[in-house]
Amino acid sequence: MVTIALYVGSGCTLVFDAVARETRTAAVADSSKLPLGTVHVQDNGTTPTGIHALVLK
């Protein structure tokens, strides 16, 4: 499964594995809509709450 976008309700630091299998870290603001392809959002280092994903199966 691959996400094509993430919505973050309460922002801070987001750590995720991109489609290219690279681990990336991003600082995000509250109520952010992020158009990015991810395969995994990591628990370790990720601090936002209310993360929702738009997914392709």
N, C-alpha and C positions, 0 to 999 in steps of 0.2 A: 504494500500500500504506500502511496506517495501523497503528501499534502501539497496542494497548490497555493494555499494561503493560510495564515494563522491570524486569529483575533486574540489580543491580549487585553483583558479587562483592567488589571492593575499592573503597571509596568515596573521594570527595573532591569535585571540582566537575564537574557535568554541564551541558553546553550543548546545547540542543535546540530544534528548530522545532516548536511546538505545531500542532495541527490548525487553529487559527485563524490560522496563518501568522505568529505572533509568536515571536521568538527569546527564549528564557528561559534563565536560569541557576539551578541549584539545588545546594546543598551536600547531599551524601548520605553516609550512614554505610555501613560494610561490611555486606554481605549484605542490602541494601535491596530491597524489592519496591515498585515505584512504579506505582500505577494511574493512568497518564496517557496521553493520546492524543498521539502524536508522528508527524511525517512524516519527520523527519531528525534524527539525532544528529550534531552537528558534531565534526570532528576538532580544530579550533582551539579550545583552551580546555577541552576535556574531558579529565579526568585519570584517571577510574576504569578498572579493568580487569575483564575477565570480564563484559561487558554482554551480556545475552540479552534477546530481545524476543518477546512474544506478539503475533502479527501477524494482521490481517484482510486478505484479498485482495479 
